[in-house]
Amino acid sequence: MDDEIDQAAKLAREKHPKRNATPIQYGTAGFRAKSSMLDYVLYRMGLLAVLRSKYKTGSTIGLIVTASHNPEEDNGVKLIDPMGEMLERSWEHYATQLVNASDDDLNSVLRGIIDQASIKTEVAVKVVIARDTRPSSVPLSLAAQDGVQVLGGQAIDYGLLITPQLHYIVRCMNTRGAYGDPTEAGYYTKIASAFLKLRGGDGSHGNYHPVVQVDGANGVGAPKLQSIIPYLNGMLGIKISNDGSSGKLNHNCGADFVKVQQKAPEGMRVEPNQRCVSFDGDGDRIVFFYQDQSGKFFLVDGDKIATLLAGYLKEVVAQSGLELKFGLVQTAYANGSSTDYINNKLNVHVVCVPTGVKYLHHEAMNFDIGVYFEANGHGTVSYFSSAYIHPIMEISNALCQ
Ligand SMILES: CC(=O)N[C@H]1[C@@H](OP(=O)(O)O)O[C@H](CO)[C@@H](O)[C@@H]1O
């Protein structure tokens, strides 16, 4: 690999020179900065993705180009580990080291990481790359591909994806399809079939009217939501606003705007009592909201979603008769009254961790079933093992009838 490292250092100087003397850090969600500063960062993250894949004996690694809820002028990059999780914390240090090395030191820093992590360099590598709709994401994803290829890795470009789709694809690839088909269509099939099961029969449960209006934040969530519609067999009516055809990404719209401003986004006409949904720029946050007849605004943010899920799952777990460790993870930004309610009224154990999905996810995996949500709308339900999924699903299906 000596030659490839020499080539990587040469290409760095010639095509992706370091333009920024200020040190930057791999933070809770990777690197973020003004997009004009990031070409060398993306190139170097392409290099690191190759080393990570070799370290993980050839497992596929993901690289997503996005700055999520940040303004359109920013951009960023995150690496995704083999099981679809965030890059392991001990490697964030290598990421920071590699990005802050001078062009002249790049060669020795790459060799240093290979030595320190005892990486077997002969292993073949695959890196899957995707991006959000920012104009800067196209050249930046090409810079990442350069980094992968110069070290002899195979870079597979998935183009535009929401962040959760790339996490899904990475996991599918490393489980040889057991988790699903590693394609966009595979993602829609998996999500839509779960939804259709949940809705059951002809979809007419009680007074429920399956129609939502969605704020796509003028980001990648809008076209991807459009793509899932054919998979839903007409069981959910979806009207998409802020679909990126005219407005600016995350500008006066999107989940962060709705949560912080406590009002509906611009570019969306909201009828009284209509169910509304808002995504962020890379489609990994969700908040719900509605307005009553008098125009009063009601938000269902991450805390409320977590509360609803915890209440529901508590009932399902109790009915299953299984001895399961069930709990909920929040951050210090959670509304204290939601924590109180979950702890004292629902009697569900709550753990508080620092901000950042990686912290919540890690903690949630200490439960057999863990619900985790940040107030801003990042979150999910995690299962430690698939062994008890079946009985849980049975009860859940029965409750839906
Ligand atoms: C994947 C991740 O960790 N994202 C972080 C990050 O959100 P983004 O939506 O990715 O911009 O910053 C938020 C704080 O501003 C934090 O709450 C969240 O956990």
The ligand as an ORCA input file, in Angstrom:
! r2SCAN-3c Opt
* xyz 0 1
  C     -26.836     12.870     13.927
  C     -26.616     13.813     15.060
  O     -26.017     13.456     16.056
  N     -27.120     15.034     14.868
  C     -26.974     16.118     15.824
  C     -27.055     17.420     15.044
  O     -28.275     17.488     14.348
  P     -28.422     17.528     12.753
  O     -29.897     17.408     12.435
  O     -27.642     16.336     12.249
  O     -27.863     18.821     12.302
  O     -26.976     18.510     15.937
  C     -28.063     18.577     16.904
  C     -27.825     19.755     17.824
  O     -27.824     20.912     17.141
  C     -28.088     17.302     17.728
  O     -29.219     17.359     18.543
  C     -28.126     16.078     16.825
  O     -28.041     14.924     17.600
*
